[in-house]
């Protein structure tokens, strides 16, 4: 006997019916294996830095796909006329001719920096909070791999401009590949092809297809089942990227011309640490591969060495001190990459590029040792004696709850602020102030995030 299906109520919301229908059909897909939580109150962004990193990855994918419509990886040098056509010309066309091209490029550039920064912050937060202990060893290892791929992906991206700065990075990559034993020369030939045109085309394929595909596949393993999707925070992070893009627009730089003198230029901030090591003059393979690999391996094996069940940084003084020492060394080498051979002097001329290897590595070891010893000894000295009672929890201060009138006044004010910014953004665009448009859109996104958060506060208070 066939079972009768329950009759559909005429009063049901058609939108809700559509959502229910979609949920039932998605039950057989991998998407439903992920559990998204939409928090009703403020949750510390430190707990979902990984998802914020992914949101920047998505923003990069959207902006990059739009830039691909106008970018050309063609490289042609005319030795007779002395003229050239390179990707630099297509990027300049995007900046000056393509509608919203300058805004798109600024979003793409600053989102890439934000993704690297958020990925590094996510890794160190997971490290110091001991999250890798909660049967997350696979997530930790895949996260380290994703971090490395993120930096290489960003490296291939800013090389595609083929300005003087990008060519410096390409030449450093060439030198590292050539100096790598065994497979190095073969890898160099695979990367470079028959000339600069082949190299740019292969970097382009790696940047827009190969590496993003590999990263997406690893993300399928890296993502935890339960994820926090805080739309206001994502909106504020995206808005911050646009505000920074409006205030500090990315420059085109100087076009690479083979016969012109390069002068002094710097790589991106996430590569200046390696650049500083290379400037010491030691073996290139040791500077560009072995030393960074040692740093990566040390952090890679931590979950398999720190097997205690303690999560607090005070209860793990050795590994906490090791993390602080690593942070100090990364900060020192990153800053030194921007400076002269004397870290206290600005880099003004080419002779200042060469860094004394003894002073450099002695400083790195000294900073690491002082940071490790200071943190470790301090935690040991302030640790409670065995058998002592646990410290009382911190006093919870009362949370101010807004009245209905206060909540309405704030929401109406922010809505008015949002409308005014939309009007000013339109006027700025029509007047040709492209950076102002990007700045104001970013402020609008930040205001939207604040508005939604205040709505949550008001709803909770009521």
C-alpha positions in Angstrom: 0.0 0.0 0.0 1.5 3.3 -1.0 2.1 5.8 1.7 0.5 9.2 1.3 2.7 12.2 1.3 1.7 14.9 3.8 -0.2 17.7 2.2 1.6 21.0 1.8 0.2 23.9 3.9 -0.9 26.8 1.8 0.5 29.2 4.4 4.1 28.0 4.1 6.6 30.5 2.9 7.6 29.6 -0.7 11.2 30.8 0.1 11.4 28.4 3.0 10.0 25.6 0.9 12.7 26.3 -1.7 15.4 26.2 1.0 14.0 22.9 2.4 13.9 21.4 -1.1 17.5 22.4 -1.7 18.7 21.0 1.7 17.1 17.7 0.9 18.8 17.5 -2.5 22.2 18.5 -1.1 22.2 15.8 1.5 23.9 13.5 -1.0 26.7 15.9 -1.7 30.0 16.6 0.0 28.9 20.1 0.8 26.5 18.9 3.5 29.4 17.3 5.3 30.4 20.8 6.4 28.5 22.3 9.2 28.4 26.1 9.1 27.6 28.1 12.2 26.2 31.6 11.9 26.9 33.1 15.3 24.2 35.2 16.9 26.7 37.1 19.0 30.2 38.3 18.6 32.8 35.5 18.3 36.5 36.2 18.4 37.9 36.2 14.9 41.0 34.3 16.2 38.9 31.2 16.3 38.1 31.3 12.5 41.1 32.9 11.0 41.3 30.0 8.6 37.9 30.8 7.1 38.9 34.5 6.9 41.9 33.3 4.9 39.6 31.3 2.6 37.4 34.4 2.1 40.5 36.2 0.8 41.2 33.2 -1.4 37.7 33.5 -2.8 38.1 37.3 -3.3 41.3 36.7 -5.1 39.6 34.2 -7.4 36.8 36.6 -8.3 39.1 39.6 -8.9 41.7 37.5 -10.7 39.1 36.0 -13.0 38.0 39.5 -14.0 41.6 40.6 -14.5 42.3 37.6 -16.7 39.9 39.1 -19.3 42.3 41.9 -20.0 45.7 40.6 -19.0 48.0 39.4 -21.8 51.1 37.2 -21.0 52.7 38.1 -24.4 56.4 39.0 -24.5 57.8 40.5 -27.7 61.2 42.3 -27.9 61.9 44.0 -31.3 65.7 44.3 -31.6 65.4 46.4 -34.7 63.2 49.2 -33.4 64.2 48.7 -29.8 60.5 48.5 -28.7 58.8 45.8 -26.7 55.4 44.5 -25.8 55.2 42.8 -22.4 52.6 42.0 -19.8 53.5 45.3 -18.2 51.7 47.1 -21.1 48.5 45.1 -20.5 48.6 45.8 -16.8 49.1 49.5 -17.5 46.1 49.3 -19.9 44.1 47.7 -17.1 45.1 50.6 -14.8 44.4 53.5 -17.2 41.8 52.3 -19.7 39.7 49.4 -18.4 36.7 50.5 -16.3 37.2 49.7 -12.7 40.5 48.1 -13.7 42.6 50.1 -11.2 40.2 49.1 -8.4 40.2 45.5 -9.4 44.0 45.4 -9.4 44.2 47.1 -6.0 41.7 44.6 -4.6 43.6 41.7 -6.0 47.0 42.9 -4.8 46.0 43.8 -1.3 43.8 40.7 -0.9 46.9 38.6 -1.7 48.8 40.4 1.1 45.9 39.9 3.4 45.7 36.2 2.6 49.4 35.7 3.4 49.1 37.7 6.6 45.9 35.9 7.8 47.5 32.5 6.9 50.5 33.3 9.0 48.4 34.6 11.9 46.2 31.5 11.7 49.2 29.2 11.9 50.7 30.9 14.9 47.3 31.1 16.7 46.8 27.4 16.2 50.3 26.8 17.5 50.1 28.9 20.6 46.6 27.7 21.5 47.6 24.1 21.1 44.8 23.3 18.7 46.9 20.8 16.8 46.5 18.5 19.9 42.8 17.9 19.4 43.3 15.1 16.8 44.1 17.9 14.3 47.5 16.6 13.2 46.3 16.2 9.6 44.8 19.7 9.6 48.1 21.1 10.9 50.3 19.4 8.3 48.0 20.3 5.4 47.8 23.9 6.8 51.6 24.2 6.7 51.5 23.0 3.1 48.8 25.4 2.2 50.8 28.3 3.8 53.8 27.4 1.7 51.7 27.2 -1.5 50.1 30.6 -0.6 53.4 32.3 -0.5 54.6 30.7 -3.8 51.2 31.5 -5.4 51.7 35.2 -4.4 55.3 35.1 -5.7 54.2 33.9 -9.1 51.4 36.5 -9.2 53.5 39.6 -8.7 56.1 38.3 -11.2 53.5 38.4 -13.9 53.6 42.2 -14.0 57.1 41.9 -15.5 58.3 45.2 -14.0 61.8 45.6 -12.5 60.6 44.3 -9.2 59.0 41.2 -10.7 62.1 40.5 -12.8 64.2 40.7 -9.6 62.1 37.9 -8.1 62.3 35.9 -11.3 66.1 36.1 -11.3 66.3 35.1 -7.7 64.1 32.1 -8.5 66.3 31.2 -11.5 69.4 31.4 -9.3 67.9 29.2 -6.6 66.7 26.6 -9.2 70.2 26.5 -10.9 72.0 26.0 -7.5 69.7 23.2 -6.4 71.7 19.9 -6.7 70.4 16.9 -8.8 67.0 18.1 -10.1 67.8 21.8 -10.0 69.1 22.4 -13.5 66.3 20.2 -15.0 63.7 22.2 -12.9 65.2 25.4 -14.2 64.8 24.2 -17.8 61.3 23.2 -17.2 60.5 26.6 -15.6 62.3 28.8 -18.1 61.6 27.0 -21.3 63.4 28.6 -24.3 63.2 32.2 -23.0 61.4 34.9 -21.1 58.2 34.4 -23.1 57.9 30.8 -22.1 58.7 31.6 -18.5 56.0 34.2 -18.2 53.4 31.9 -19.9 54.3 29.0 -17.5 54.1 31.2 -14.5 50.8 32.4 -15.7 49.5 28.8 -16.0 50.8 28.0 -12.5 49.3 31.1 -11.0 45.8 31.0 -12.5 45.2 27.2 -12.7 47.7 24.7 -11.4 48.4 26.1 -7.9 44.7 27.2 -7.2 43.6 23.7 -8.2 46.1 22.0 -5.9 45.2 24.4 -3.0 41.5 23.6 -3.5 42.2 19.9 -3.4 44.2 20.2 -0.2 41.5 22.4 1.4 39.0 19.5 1.0 41.2 17.7 3.5 42.2 20.7 5.6 38.8 22.2 6.3 37.2 21.0 9.6 33.6 19.8 9.6 32.4 22.6 11.8 33.1 26.1 10.5 32.1 29.5 11.7 30.7 31.8 9.0 30.5 35.3 10.6 29.3 37.5 7.7 29.9 40.8 9.5 33.6 40.0 10.2 34.1 38.8 6.6 32.6 42.0 5.4 34.8 44.1 7.7 37.9 42.2 6.5 37.0 42.7 2.9 36.3 46.3 3.6 39.6 46.8 5.3 41.3 45.4 2.1 39.5 48.0 0.0 40.3 50.8 2.4 44.0 49.9 2.4 43.8 49.7 -1.4 42.2 53.2 -1.6 44.7 54.7 0.8 47.8 53.0 -0.5 47.2 52.2 -4.2 49.7 49.6 -5.7 52.2 51.1 -8.1 53.0 49.9 -11.5 56.7 50.4 -11.0 59.3 50.6 -13.8 58.9 48.5 -16.9 61.6 45.9 -17.3 63.9 46.7 -20.2 66.9 44.2 -20.6 69.3 47.0 -21.5 68.4 49.3 -18.7 70.0 49.4 -15.3 67.8 47.8 -12.6 68.9 49.8 -9.6 67.6 48.9 -6.1 64.3 47.2 -5.6 62.7 45.0 -2.9 60.5 41.9 -3.1 57.2 41.6 -1.2 57.4 41.7 2.6 56.7 38.0 2.9 59.9 37.3 0.9 62.3 39.8 2.4 63.4 37.4 5.1 64.7 35.0 2.5 66.1 37.9 0.5 68.1 39.0 3.6 69.6 35.5 3.9 70.5 35.5 0.2 72.2 38.9 0.6 74.6 37.4 3.1 76.4 35.7 0.1 76.3 32.2 1.4 75.4 29.3 -0.9 72.1 30.1 -2.7 70.7 26.6 -2.2 71.5 26.8 1.5 70.0 30.3 1.8 66.9 29.9 -0.3 65.9 26.2 0.3 67.7 24.5 3.2 67.3 27.2 5.9 63.6 27.9 5.2 63.0 24.1 5.0 64.5 23.6 8.4 62.2 26.2 9.9 59.2 24.6 8.2 60.1 21.0 9.4 60.5 22.2 13.0 57.0 23.5 13.1 55.7 20.6 11.0 56.7 17.9 13.5 55.6 19.8 16.7 52.2 17.9 17.0 54.0 14.6 17.0 56.5 15.7 19.7 54.2 17.8 22.0 51.9 14.9 22.9 50.7 16.1 26.3 47.1 17.0 26.8 47.9 20.5 28.1 46.7 23.4 26.0 47.6 26.5 27.9 50.7 28.4 26.9 51.8 28.4 30.5 51.5 24.7 30.7 53.7 24.3 27.6 56.6 26.6 28.4 59.1 24.9 26.0 56.9 25.0 22.9 55.6 28.4 23.7 59.1 29.7 24.0 60.1 28.0 20.8 57.2 29.7 19.0 58.1 33.2 20.4 61.7 32.6 19.4 60.6 31.7 15.8 58.4 34.8 15.6 61.3 36.9 16.7 63.7 35.5 14.1 61.1 35.9 11.4 60.5 39.5 12.4 64.2 40.3 12.4 65.0 38.7 9.0 61.9 40.3 7.5 62.9 43.8 8.7 66.5 43.3 7.7 65.4 42.5 4.1 64.2 46.1 3.8 67.3 47.6 5.4 71.0 48.1 4.5 73.8 45.8 5.6 73.5 47.8 8.9 69.9 47.1 10.0 69.8 50.6 11.6 70.4 52.3 8.2 68.1 52.7 5.2 69.1 51.0 2.0 70.2 53.8 -0.4 72.8 52.3 -2.7 73.9 49.0 -4.2 77.1 48.5 -2.0 74.8 48.4 1.0 73.1 45.3 -0.3 75.7 42.8 0.9 75.2 41.8 4.5 78.0 40.4 6.7 77.0 36.7 7.2 78.6 36.5 10.7 76.7 39.6 12.0 73.5 38.5 10.4 73.4 34.9 11.7 74.8 35.8 15.1 72.0 38.4 15.4 69.4 35.8 14.4 70.7 33.2 16.9 71.0 35.8 19.6 67.4 37.0 19.2 66.1 33.4 19.1 68.1 32.5 22.2 67.1 35.5 24.2 63.4 35.1 23.3 63.4 31.4 24.1 65.2 31.8 27.4 63.2 34.8 28.5 59.8 33.2 27.9 60.8 29.8 29.2 62.4 31.0 32.4 59.5 33.5 33.0 56.9 30.8 32.7 58.9 28.4 34.9 59.4 31.1 37.5 55.7 32.1 37.6 54.3 28.5 37.5 52.2 27.5 40.6 53.9 25.0 42.9 52.8 21.3 42.6 49.6 20.6 44.3 48.5 24.3 44.4 44.9 25.2 43.8 44.1 26.3 40.3 43.8 30.1 39.9 40.3 31.5 40.1 38.7 32.4 36.9 38.9 36.1 35.9 36.0 38.2 37.1 33.4 38.6 34.4 32.5 42.2 34.0 28.8 42.9 33.2 28.0 43.3 29.6 26.1 46.5 28.7 22.8 45.8 27.0 21.3 48.4 24.8 17.8 49.6 25.2 15.4 49.4 22.2 15.6 53.2 21.6 19.4 53.2 21.8 19.6 50.3 19.4 17.2 51.9 16.9 19.1 55.2 17.0 22.4 53.5 16.3 21.0 51.4 13.5 19.3 54.4 11.8 22.5 56.5 12.1 24.5 53.7 10.5 22.0 53.3 7.7 22.1 57.0 7.1 25.9 56.8 7.1 25.8 54.0 4.6 23.5 55.9 2.3 25.7 59.0 2.4 28.8 56.9 1.6 27.0 55.3 -1.4 26.1 58.7 -2.7 29.7 60.0 -2.2 31.1 56.9 -3.8 29.0 57.4 -6.9 30.0 61.1 -7.1 33.7 60.2 -6.7 33.5 57.6 -9.5 31.8 60.0 -11.9 34.5 62.6 -11.0 37.3 60.1 -11.8 38.6 59.7 -8.2 39.1 55.9 -8.5 41.0 55.4 -5.2 38.4 57.4 -3.3 35.7 55.1 -4.7 37.6 52.0 -3.4 38.2 53.7 0.0 34.5 54.6 0.3 33.3 51.1 -0.7 35.6 49.6 1.9 34.2 51.9 4.6 30.7 51.0 3.5 31.5 47.3 3.9 33.0 47.9 7.3 29.9 49.9 8.3 27.7 47.1 7.1 29.6 44.6 9.3 29.2 46.9 12.3 25.5 47.4 11.5 24.8 43.7 11.4 26.8 43.1 14.6 24.8 45.9 16.3 21.6 44.2 15.1 22.7 41.0 16.8 23.4 42.9 20.0 20.0 44.5 19.8 18.2 41.2 19.1 20.0 39.5 22.0 19.2 42.4 24.4 15.5 42.3 23.4 
